[in-house]
Amino acid sequence: MTSSHDGGDSTASTAPRVPHAAWALENAVFSAAMVAQRLPWTDAAARALGLEALTREGVRRALLEHLRRTRSGSPVRLRTPFGSFLVALTPAACESLLVRAGEDRALEPPAGLTAAGQRYGLSPHTALAWETAAPGGELPALAARYVDEAVDGRRGDGTLEWQAWSRAMAALARHLVAGEAAAEDTLLSEIVTRAVAADGPGARTDLEAALRRRTARYLEDPAPDSLAGRLVAAGACADTAAAAVAHALALVSEAATATTLQALALHSVEPEASPEETVARALRHYPPVAAAVHRVRTPFVWEGLDIAAGTEILCAPGWLPDPKGGAGPGIWPSALCGAPGACAASRLGVLVAEELLRAVTAVARPFVVSPRLVAGRLPGTLEARSLLVSLRELPGGRGDGRVTVGRPAALPVPVRGCAPASYGALAQTSADRLAEHAVSLAACAGAEGWDRDEAGESFRMVLLDHAGRCERAAAGVRKAATRLVD
């Protein structure tokens, strides 16, 4: 370095340094925390006793805090059974690192990482201005429409059936993204799903071509209130519009189907929280993209660190501390999209989930039948497909006066060991069905024609007697349900 007294430059250039490598014990603890993700029962005892520090999340938090303290917050290279990863320790560092790599085009497309360490494809991120992606005033009405369809499609015990729920939510996503004409186009969703999961460049190329052909029909004369219509109005080219429609459809479908159901489960244990808070918490605890791996294809330098080609950067939003300022998963790190920076499609998915939760709770009160949830002791994993949620209609709901309800009454799975409130919700649903049956029987008895002869009058009295018995039975079941719920 040249002295400033000699008129030289006092600034010394420092060679980039390599990232810190974790110690063997740190690698072992981090690996154990990753492996424990696939074994939900490992920390059941700690959760039951309220020993949060001994749960999987508690161990991860303690280890990451230790690494932040001992490495001054700098990313650390950790070796695990699933590979060697460069792990950023804060949301800001992770975002900055990936954005810097993106500016240099140094990254390969990200891949998701399951709890078992398997890689899987993620929907390719497409940059999209929020002004284009943002829905208009049609979203609340659309959410209410498809929620009504899902609520009406419940089983006889009031529980939501996964296939029926997912069909309704996928139709909502297609309607919102590609227009009403696409609502019943299940092939569009199938092609998007298969294109994301395509294995190999050949299959991916073929499916991307099929996707362009399928979306072309909705981009030629698009519905103006759909995302496709707003993209065309903004002057997006055909390839960009098709990619944006596919990315938004993938993320909105995931948020509407799985995240909304998880948010309903969280709402059942903390009903006082707002839809925005509940959805953010669902994405925080149960992110659809729990971990993403970004492989570096060309070396680059970030804040004095030399990031070599072949390095795999692990981004796990659920493991990082809460972002300051309450940015939440809708901005970044995104629990729906593996790309760094803001993702308009992810933000749209969060908005849809919030509106769906608001629409469901406006007409029904959700209860979780299985698994059993306790506020403050939420499970580490909450698979949406395995959730059994019952919707209890709020007082003053609409009735159709039919004699038969037309829903199967059998429980789909055993429900032993559930919370009393869950049994109460099921009993309340049975009481509601009995009351509806009593009303429909009485309406049937009041129809014209029964009083034309003696036999008709006799049949009418039988209907009224049966309606009375149903009404009395409903009152008894409702009293028992109220005791269980309260």
Disulfide bonds with the S-S distance in Angstrom:
none
